[in-house]
Amino acid sequence: MNARLGVLVGCLLIASAPAPVQGQKLSATERKIVRYVDAHTEEAIALLERVVNVNSGTMNHEGVREVGGIFQTELDALGFETRWIAMPDAVNRAGHLFAERGGGSTGGSGVASRGTRGKRLLLIGHLDTVFERESPFQRFLREDSIARGPGVADMKGGDVVMLYALQALHSVGALEGTQIIVALIGDEEEPGQPLEISRRDLIEAGRRSDVALGFEGAIEIGTATIARRGSSGWTLAVRGITGHSSRIFSEEYGAGAIFEAARILNAFYEELRGVEYLVFNAGVILGGTEVEYDAANARGRAFGKTNVIPQTVIVDGGLRFISEEQKEGARARMRAIVQHNRPKTSAEIHFRDSYPAMSPRPGNQDLLRLLDRISRELGYGPVEPVDPARRGAADISFVASFVDGLDGLGVVGDGAHSPEEWVDLRSLPILTKRAALLIHRLTRSDPRPVRRRGEGP
């Protein structure tokens, strides 16, 4: 979508939202929360401009820590116990900002407190962007209700929604007695490896929570995300016997590596294509008599001649899926295809995990119904689930197997990961109000923990 069309669509999305009906079915406290958000919208936009103007490309560790420091100061002021979690040198990432109230934290007062009300919440955002120091796209630019800038939608806008929702709750004393963990991840756009280290603290926080709320951007005002596809990688290595091309297909030399790789890729296409929510892609292919591939940087070189049978092919690809069952089923079919080799060739496929799937669980539907009710009571109309085919992977997926979750609670915009990235600033107060009331009602609901996946009644 080009910038002009994107802005037009964004304006239509906001303009189509019904005008708010103040006070409809809201408690007196909730009306105060709404008024706080309205009164501090320009302040929130100023904070968004400030953090967008700090480059925090994933590999700009100083910039990621600087943005984290800005949010850390803000969360300290709300009584959260904050800590910066540095990553080991081998992971080569800046680290993460975690903040907590309740759960035995001191809440900034020096006196340990424990949340006793409602659900235990995990709020998830990220500090990094895809735009590194050398990118020409570096500054926040506002044109009336549209703002452009690196990470303005993905996802510094969502981080600001989260923060100002918490500020609104703090202004009426609604954070007291709650247990809330804020996780602002420093490497969402390019996760550090191994994931067992870079996502260890997020997973541990999820295990101490009942509900996870993700603040990645909303697709439209009237949407939220109850399911996201997972992401994993695969590498195919094919070997053949090299020799003069006049002997190809002979009993002695066989089909060569390139024809065998073509057979495998075509079989993937024929047998796996069309499965709902399953996507597989071959992103890089190198073939010839000599091949060098740098997997870390997804680049390489190949040498071959038209009169020489190619000996080696390397293919690097990706796989997206809606559940672990779908992922494992696809992998099994791909392995079976790889094993039936053309004459005098061999092939191996290796899989690597990245983001798990956020499957559409019943508890996620319950959260969506609650958000839908809040949105209607605010006068902003219904909230519908986003088709998972429209969403990529996100950090909420790492905890989605053991807590109920809802994502897409951030701002409305488009053009993420491109110099056309923009956000409609009119979505910021709308989505902040919805998020604040969602947190408020969850932290005042039945204090008994929700049932974990696989547990009995």
N, C-alpha and C positions, 0 to 999 in steps of 0.2 A: 504494500500500500504506500503510495507516495505521500509526501508531507501534507499537501493541500487536501487530498481526499481524506487522509487520516484525521486532520483537524475537523473537516466537515462532519465525518462520521462521529467523532467525539462530541462535537457540539450537539448533534442530533440526539446522541445517547443521553446527554444531560438534560437537554430541553424536553425530552419525552418523559422524564421522571415527573410524577405528579408533585404539585406544590405541597410542602409539608403542612399537616394539620396539627398544630401545636396542642399538646396536652391530651390528644385522643388516646384513652386507655393507658396513659402513662401515670406513674405515681408522682407525688410532689418531688421526691428526690430525683427521679428520672428527668423531670422537666428542668431541674437545676443543672443536671449534667448536659442536657441539650443546649441550654442557654450558655453554659461555659464554652462549649465547642464553638458556637456562633461568635462569641465575643473574642475568641483567640485564633480565629482562622488566619488572619494576616500574620500573626506571630508564628503560626505553624508554617506558613509559606516562607517566611524569612528563614526559619531553621532549615527547610528543605533547600533553599538557595545556598545556604552556608555549607551544608554537607555535600551537595552536588558539586560545588566549586572546589572541593578537595578531591584530587584524583585518588581513587582507591581501586585501580585495576588489581586483579587478584595477586599479581606478582609484584606490585608496589607495596611491599610490606609496611613501610613507614606510613603511606597514605591510608591503608586499611586501619592501622592502629590509631591514626589521627581521627578518623571518622568515629572509630570506636570510643575514643576518649571524649568526644563531644556528647555522644549518647550516654556514656558512663556518668558524666557530670549531671545530666538531666535526670537519670534514674536514681542517682544518689540523693538528689533533692526530693524524690518521692518516697524516700525511706527504704529503698531496696539495698540489699547487701550486694555489691558488685565486685567482680573479679575478672581480670584478663587472663585467659588460658592460653599460654604460649605453646606452640607446637615444637617438637624436637627438630633440630637442624635437618635431619634426614627427610622430614616431611616437606620442608621448604615452603611453608606457608606462615602467614603472620600470626594466626591464632583467632580466638573467638572472645566475644564479650558475653558473660553470663551475669544475670542479676536475679535476685530472689527475695521474696517476702514470705514470711512463715516458714514452715518446714524446719524450724530450729535456727533460722538465720537471726541476726541481731536487728535487721530492719533499719540499720543506720543509727539506732539509738544506743547501742552498746548493751542492750538487754535482750537476751534470746527470747524469741516468740515463735509460736507455732500456729499455722492456720487452722482454724476450727470451723469455718463456715463453707458450705457449698463444695463444689468440685475443685479439685486441684488442677490448675491450668498451666500449660506450657505454650508460650507465645513465641513464634519463630519468625525471624527475619534474616537478612544478610547484609553485610557491610560492603562487599566487593562488587565491582562491575567488570564488564569485559573490556573496558577501555583503559589501556595501559598508559604509562607516562608519555610514550611517543605518539599517541593518538592525537589528531588535530581537533577532535571533539572533546572539549574540556570545560565549557562554561555554561552556567544557567542563563537562559534568556527568556524573559517573560513578555508575551504579547497579549494583553488583556487577560483572558481566562486560560490561555494556553501557555504552557512553559515547556521549553526544550532544554535538554542537557543530558550528560552521561549518567545513567542510573536514575533519572528523574522518575521513571515508572518502574524500572527493574533494578533495585527495588527500594531506593531511598524514600520514595513517596510512601510506600507501605510501611516502612520503619517509622515515618513521621505519623501516619495514621495510628499505629500502635502506641507510640509515645503519648500523643495528645488524648487518646482514649483513656490511658492511665492517668494523665494529668486531670482530666475531667472527673474521673472517679475520686482521685485524691482530694479534689477541691471540695467534695461533699463528705469526706471521711469514709468513702465506700471501699477503700483498700484495707481498712483495719480488719484484722481477723481472717484475711484471705491467705491462701497459699498460691503464689504465682511465680513461675520461673520465666524469665525472658532470655531467649537464646538468639544472639545476633552473630551469625556465622561469618567468618572471614574469608571463606574460600568456596562459596556455593557455585560460582561460575566455573571453577576448575578445581575440583576437590583434591586435596593432598592425599598421597598414598603412603601407607596403606589406610584404607577406610576404617579399619579397626582402631586406628589411632585418631584420625582426623574427625571421626564422628562418634567417638567413644563417649564424650561428655554429653552430647545431644541425646544419645540413646539412654544413657543413665538418667538424664532428666526426664525423659519420656516414661521410664519405668516408675518414676515417683509421681507421675501425673495421671489424671483421669481423662483429660481432654486436651488435644493439641489444636491450636489455631494458627494458621499460616497467613502471612500478610503479603504474599506475592500479589501482583496486580490483578484487579478484576477484569474480566473480559468485557462486561457491560455493567451498568448500574444494577440491573436486576438479575445478577448471576452470582453464584458462589461455586466452589469446587468441592465435590465429595469424592472424586476419584482422579488419580493422575497415573499415567503410564510410567512404568519403570524403564531403566535404561541400562544396557550392558553392551560389552564389546565382544568381537570375535576376530580371530586371525586364522586364515587358511594358508597352509603351506603345501605346495604341490611339487613333486619331483618326477622327472622323467630321465630317459637316457639320451645323452647328446651324441650327435654324429652328423654326418652329411645329410642334408635334407632330401637327397635322392632316395634315402633308405627309410624315410618316415612311413609309418603304418606297416612296416615289415614285421615279421615275427621276431626278429632280433632287436629292433629299435622301438617299436610300438608307436603310440600316438603323440608323444611329447607332452611337456608340462602345460603348454598353453591350451591345447585342445581339451585336456582333462580339466583344467580350471574352468574353461568355458562350459563344459558339460555340467560341472557342479553348480556354477552360478545359474545356469538356465534351469536346472532342476529345482534350485531354491525358488526361483521365480514361478515355475509351474506348480509346485506343490504347496508352497506356503502363502503365496499371494492371495489376498481376498479374505483372510481370517480377520474377523472384527477386532480392532484395536491392536493387532499385531503388525509391526512394521520392521522390515529388515533392509539394510542398506549396505552396499559395497562402496566404501568411500575412497579407497586407494588401491590400485593394482599395479604391480611391477612384474614383468616377465622377460626372460631371455636366458642366455647362457651364463650370465653373471648378474646377480641382483644384490644390492645393499639396501636395507630398509632401516631407518631411524624411527622406531615406533613412538618414542617420546615426543618427537616433533612432527610426526606423520608426513615424513618426506623420505626420498631415497633416490637411487639411480639404478638403471638397468642397461645392460649391454647385450646385443644379439645381432645376428646376421640372417638375412633371408635364406641363405643356403646352409644354415646350421639349425638342427633340431633344438628347441629351447629346453633347458634342463630344469629351470626353477621358476615358480610363480609364487608371489606373496600377495594376498588380498587382506586388507584390513577393513572391518565393517562394524556396524552397530545393529542392535536389536532393541525394540521397544515393545512393551507388553503390559497387560492390565492386571496380571496376577502372577504369583510364583508358579502356579500350575501351568499357565499358558507359556511362561518362559521355559520351563523344563520340557514341556511338550514340544516346543519349537526346536529346542536344542537337540532333543532325541531324534527328530526327523532330519535335522541337518547332519548329525553324525552318521545316520544311516545312509544318506545320500553320498556323503564323502567316502564311505567305505567301498562302494561298488566302482572300482577304478577301471579305466580303460587299460588296454594292454601295455605292460612295461612302465606303468606309472604308479605312484603312491601319493597319498594325501593325508594330512592331519588337520584337524580344526581344534583350536583352543578357545575357550570362553573366559571372559573376565567380568566380574560383577562390578557394577557402579551403583546406580540408584535402584532400590527396590520399588515395587509398585505400591501405590495407595489405592487399594481395592475399594469398591463402593459397598461399605458395610452398613447394616441397619442403623447402627449408632450414628453414623455420619448423616444418614437421612433424618434422624431425630434432631440433630444440630441444625440442619438446613431448615426444618420446619420451625424451629425456634427463631432463627434469623428471619425467616419469611414473616412470621407473626410480628416481630419487632419492626421490620421495614414497613409493613402495612400500618402499624400503629403510629409510626412516625409520619405516615402519609406519602411514603416513597414507593408504594406498590409492591408487588410480589417479587420473590427471589427464586429463580429457577436454577437447577443444576447445570453446569457446563458439560458439554460433551467431552469426555476424556481425550478424544482425538484432537482437540484444540489445545491441549495442555502438555507441556513437557515435564521433565522430572523436576523434583523440588525436595528440599530437606525434610519436609513433613513426612515424606515417604519412609524415612528411616525409623519412625516411631509408629507408623500407621498399622502395623501388625498387632500392636498391643494396647493402643488407646484409640478412642473415637476422635475423629478430626474433621476440620473444615478449613479450606484454603481459599485463596482468591479474595481476601478481605481488604486488600490494598486499593490504591487509586486506579482510576480508569485512564488508560493511555494506549499507545501503540508504538511500533517501530523499535522495540527493544532489540539490543545487540546491533544497532545500526546508528549512523549519524542522524537519522530522522526521528530518533526517540523523542516522544512528547507525552505530556500528561494534561488532562483537563482539570484545572485547579478547582472547578466547581464540584468535582467529585470528592474532594478531600474532606470537607465538613460533613457531607452526607454519609460517607463511609466511616468517618470517625465516630459519628453519633451511633450508627448501627453497631460498630465494634464495641463501643463503650457500654451500650445497653446489653449486648450479648454477654460481655464479661461480667457485668453487674448481675444479670439474672442467673448465670451459671454459678457464680460464687455465692448465691443465696438459695440455690436449689438443694435437694436432698443431699446432706453431707456424706452419706454412705458412698464409697467408691463404686464406680460402674464396674461391671464384671469384665475381667480381662479375657482376651481371646482364648478359647479352649477351656475355660473354667466352667464348672457346673454352677447351678443356681445356688 
